[in-house]
Amino acid sequence: MSNNNKRIRSALLCITAGMMFVAYHQDISSPINSLTQASRKLLGVSFDPSTVTVKGKHPFEEGTIGLVINTPKCGTGGLTETFIKSFSNNPYGSKCVGEDLQPKTANFNCGGDRRVLRTHDMESGIEAIQMIRQSTDQKCMIATATRDPRTWLPSVFMQRRAKKMCHATMTKQAFYAEYRKWLMEDAEKIRYFINIARPWLLDHFGSSMTQAMEESRRNGGYATFKREQTSGLFGQCELLFLEMEESNLWPEFLQKAWPGISFAKGKARTDTCPESAANYKSLPQGYIYTKEELAHVIADDVNAAEYFRVYGMWRDDDTSIVIQGQQ
């Protein structure tokens, strides 16, 4: 071997040793795979260094579970993609792959015994969690969100009437008439969506919609809860409660809760239904709900009444529920 090659080989050995030292003291699991084929030849390395890992801690270490348990049309897609993106961007070199696990619950296996679950159905989600969470020692992160009824109801409307309304070109008057008709026809489904996840989830963490919103407003758009108990379904889990109206701050809120997470933004309805975008966007401020309409939607459902009340659309008193003016 020439003196020049010896000097190169010596220098590369020093560089490699330094890389391994840094990787070790960063305390993460990271493949040492940056050597070129030429460098490995000079060093006499016969194995693939991408198979060498340094074990240690990582924000989404082995056994971590990311759960999106959410009311429909409250940013579920973006929150799910946030977990998938974060779990895929890891030193293990693994990606999240969808697997069948439980009806009404999407399950993604991200390698390293890490999973992402997404559900709108609390009951189905509970069954899925019971199947995959072996111990409360596993890191457990739960994200959920809420949305003002003035924007949530139009979003649900567009989803439920997508075939008819998404690409419809009609006057605002005709569009509003369709919306009013839907409110009266689909009230039972609206109550179902309000009840399917959020009340159960908050109750598991010793809170309610009213309490969660009070805490969120004090914090500027988010609230955090943790089950300190080591037993139970959500033992030692962390819950992040988010407001859709502050979604521009979600990357900041998510980082506060779980440092190292990578935010992914979901698609807006106006992007998927451009023909009806103008009429759809006008509903939150332009549509005036009658007392009869909202009374029909709420019926005698306490969770629905609480939901509309915390957003200032209702007031409970001893004799009646009175509609509030538009904000």
C-alpha positions in Angstrom: 0.0 0.0 0.0 1.5 3.4 -0.9 2.2 6.1 1.7 -0.6 8.2 0.2 -3.2 5.4 0.6 -1.9 4.8 4.1 -2.5 8.4 5.0 -6.0 8.3 3.4 -6.8 5.1 5.2 -5.7 6.6 8.5 -7.7 9.7 8.0 -10.9 7.7 7.2 -10.4 5.5 10.2 -10.3 8.7 12.4 -13.4 10.1 10.7 -15.3 6.8 11.1 -14.4 6.5 14.7 -15.5 10.1 15.3 -18.9 9.4 13.5 -19.5 6.4 15.7 -18.5 8.4 18.8 -21.0 11.2 17.9 -23.8 8.7 17.0 -23.3 7.0 20.3 -23.4 10.1 22.4 -26.4 11.5 20.6 -28.2 8.6 22.3 -30.3 7.6 19.3 -30.5 4.6 17.1 -28.9 5.5 13.8 -27.3 3.4 11.1 -23.7 4.1 10.3 -24.2 4.0 6.6 -22.4 7.1 5.2 -19.2 5.3 4.0 -18.8 5.2 0.3 -17.9 1.9 -1.5 -14.4 3.4 -2.1 -13.9 4.2 1.5 -15.0 0.7 2.6 -12.5 -0.8 0.2 -9.6 1.3 1.5 -10.6 0.5 5.1 -10.9 -3.2 4.3 -14.5 -3.3 5.5 -16.2 -6.4 4.1 -19.7 -5.9 5.8 -22.4 -3.4 5.1 -22.2 -0.7 7.7 -25.9 0.1 7.2 -26.5 -3.0 9.4 -24.7 -1.4 12.3 -26.9 0.5 14.7 -26.3 2.4 17.9 -29.1 1.7 20.4 -30.6 4.4 22.5 -33.5 6.8 23.1 -35.6 8.5 20.4 -38.8 10.5 20.7 -40.7 7.7 19.0 -38.8 4.7 20.4 -39.7 1.1 20.1 -43.2 0.4 21.5 -44.5 3.9 20.9 -48.2 4.2 20.0 -49.7 7.2 18.3 -53.5 7.4 18.5 -55.9 9.8 16.7 -59.3 9.4 18.4 -61.3 12.2 16.8 -64.7 13.6 15.9 -65.2 13.4 12.1 -64.2 16.6 10.2 -61.9 17.9 12.9 -58.5 17.5 11.2 -58.3 13.7 11.5 -56.4 13.2 8.3 -53.7 15.8 9.1 -53.2 14.5 12.6 -52.9 10.9 11.4 -50.4 11.9 8.7 -48.5 13.8 11.4 -48.0 10.6 13.4 -47.2 8.5 10.3 -44.7 11.1 9.0 -43.0 11.3 12.4 -42.9 7.6 13.0 -41.5 7.0 9.4 -38.8 9.7 9.9 -36.8 7.6 12.3 -33.4 6.0 12.7 -34.9 2.5 12.4 -35.2 2.9 8.6 -38.8 1.6 8.7 -42.0 3.1 7.2 -45.6 2.9 8.3 -47.6 0.2 6.5 -51.4 -0.1 6.8 -52.7 -3.4 8.3 -56.2 -4.8 9.0 -56.8 -4.9 12.7 -60.3 -3.8 13.7 -63.3 -2.5 11.8 -63.7 1.3 11.9 -60.1 1.7 13.0 -57.2 2.3 10.6 -54.0 0.7 11.8 -50.4 1.4 10.6 -47.5 -0.8 11.6 -44.4 1.4 11.7 -41.8 -1.2 12.7 -40.0 -1.4 16.0 -43.3 -2.4 17.7 -44.6 1.2 16.9 -48.1 1.8 15.6 -50.4 4.5 14.6 -54.1 4.1 15.1 -56.9 6.3 13.7 -60.6 6.1 14.6 -63.8 8.1 14.9 -65.4 5.3 16.9 -64.3 5.2 20.5 -65.7 1.7 21.1 -63.8 0.2 18.1 -60.7 2.2 19.0 -60.8 0.7 22.6 -60.9 -2.8 21.2 -57.9 -2.0 18.8 -55.9 -0.5 21.6 -56.5 -3.5 23.8 -55.1 -5.7 21.0 -51.9 -3.9 20.5 -51.0 -2.2 23.9 -49.3 -4.9 25.9 -48.1 -2.7 28.8 -48.6 0.8 30.2 -44.8 1.1 29.9 -45.3 1.7 26.2 -45.3 5.4 25.3 -48.8 6.4 24.3 -49.7 9.7 22.6 -53.3 10.6 21.8 -54.4 13.5 19.6 -58.0 14.9 19.3 -59.5 18.1 18.1 -62.7 20.2 18.3 -64.2 22.7 15.8 -66.7 25.5 16.0 -70.2 24.2 14.9 -70.4 27.1 12.5 -67.6 25.5 10.4 -68.0 21.9 11.5 -71.6 21.5 10.4 -70.9 22.8 6.8 -67.9 20.4 6.6 -70.0 17.4 7.7 -72.7 18.6 5.2 -70.3 18.5 2.3 -69.0 15.1 3.3 -72.5 13.6 3.7 -73.8 15.2 0.5 -70.5 15.0 -1.5 -72.0 13.4 -4.6 -74.6 16.0 -5.0 -72.9 19.1 -3.6 -69.2 18.8 -4.3 -69.3 19.7 -7.9 -72.6 21.5 -7.9 -72.9 25.0 -9.5 -75.9 26.7 -7.9 -77.0 30.0 -6.5 -76.3 30.7 -2.8 -80.0 30.6 -2.1 -80.3 27.1 -3.6 -77.2 26.0 -1.8 -78.5 27.3 1.6 -81.9 25.5 0.9 -80.0 22.2 0.5 -78.1 22.9 3.7 -81.3 23.6 5.7 -82.9 20.4 4.3 -79.9 18.4 5.4 -79.9 19.8 8.9 -83.5 18.6 9.4 -83.0 15.2 7.7 -79.6 14.2 9.1 -79.9 15.4 12.7 -79.6 12.0 14.2 -76.3 11.4 12.4 -75.0 14.8 13.5 -75.7 13.8 17.2 -74.0 10.5 16.5 -70.8 12.2 15.3 -70.8 14.5 18.3 -71.0 11.6 20.7 -68.9 8.9 18.9 -65.5 9.8 20.4 -64.9 13.1 22.2 -67.1 12.8 25.3 -65.9 9.3 26.0 -62.3 10.2 25.5 -62.4 13.3 27.7 -64.2 11.4 30.4 -61.3 8.8 30.4 -59.0 11.7 31.3 -61.2 13.1 34.0 -62.4 16.0 31.9 -65.4 17.3 29.9 -65.9 19.4 26.8 -66.5 22.5 29.0 -63.4 21.9 31.1 -61.2 21.1 28.1 -62.3 24.2 26.3 -61.7 26.4 29.3 -58.2 25.0 29.6 -57.6 25.3 25.9 -58.6 29.0 25.8 -56.3 29.8 28.7 -53.5 28.2 26.7 -54.3 29.9 23.4 -55.8 26.9 21.6 -54.7 23.6 23.2 -54.9 21.6 26.4 -53.0 18.6 27.6 -54.0 15.8 29.9 -52.2 12.8 31.3 -53.4 9.6 33.0 -50.9 9.2 35.8 -52.4 5.9 36.8 -50.3 2.9 35.7 -53.5 0.8 35.2 -56.3 1.0 32.8 -56.7 1.3 29.1 -55.0 4.8 28.9 -52.6 4.3 31.9 -49.8 6.9 31.6 -51.1 8.0 28.2 -50.9 11.7 27.2 -53.8 13.5 25.5 -53.4 16.6 23.4 -56.7 18.5 22.8 -56.6 21.0 19.9 -58.9 23.7 18.5 -59.3 23.7 14.7 -59.6 27.5 14.8 -55.9 27.7 15.9 -54.7 25.0 13.4 -52.0 27.4 12.2 -50.4 27.0 15.6 -50.7 23.2 15.7 -47.0 22.6 14.7 -46.1 24.6 17.8 -48.6 22.9 20.1 -47.5 19.4 18.9 -43.9 20.2 19.5 -44.6 21.4 23.0 -46.4 18.1 23.7 -44.1 15.8 21.8 -40.7 17.3 20.8 -39.4 15.9 17.5 -42.8 15.4 15.9 -43.2 16.4 12.3 -46.5 18.2 11.4 -48.4 17.2 8.2 -51.3 19.4 7.0 -54.5 17.8 5.7 -56.4 18.8 2.6 -59.0 21.6 2.8 -62.6 21.0 1.5 -62.2 24.0 -0.8 -59.3 22.2 -2.5 -61.4 19.0 -3.2 -64.6 20.8 -4.1 -63.6 23.9 -6.0 -67.0 24.4 -7.8 -68.9 24.8 -4.6 -66.1 26.5 -2.6 -67.6 30.0 -2.6 -71.0 28.9 -1.3 -69.4 26.5 1.2 -67.1 29.2 2.5 -70.0 31.6 3.0 -72.0 29.3 5.3 -70.2 30.0 8.6 -70.9 33.7 8.5 -73.8 33.8 6.1 -76.2 31.1 7.3 -78.5 32.1 10.2 -79.8 29.1 12.2 -83.3 29.2 13.4 -84.1 28.0 17.0 -86.2 25.2 15.5 -83.3 23.9 13.4 -80.9 23.7 16.3 -83.5 22.4 18.7 -84.1 19.6 16.2 -80.4 18.9 15.9 -79.7 18.9 19.6 -83.0 17.2 20.7 -82.5 16.0 24.3 -78.8 15.1 23.8 -76.7 16.5 26.7 -73.4 16.2 24.9 -74.8 18.0 21.8 -76.2 20.8 24.0 -72.8 21.2 25.8 -71.0 21.3 22.4 -73.2 24.1 21.0 -73.1 25.9 24.4 -69.3 26.2 24.7 -69.2 27.9 21.3 -71.8 30.5 22.3 -74.7 29.3 20.2 -76.9 28.2 23.1 -77.6 29.1 26.7 -79.1 26.7 29.2 -81.5 28.0 31.8 -84.3 26.6 33.9 -87.0 26.9 31.3 -85.5 26.7 27.8 -82.4 26.7 25.6 -82.1 30.0 23.8 -80.2 30.5 20.6 -77.4 33.0 20.6 -76.6 35.4 17.9 -73.9 34.8 15.3 -70.4 35.8 16.4 
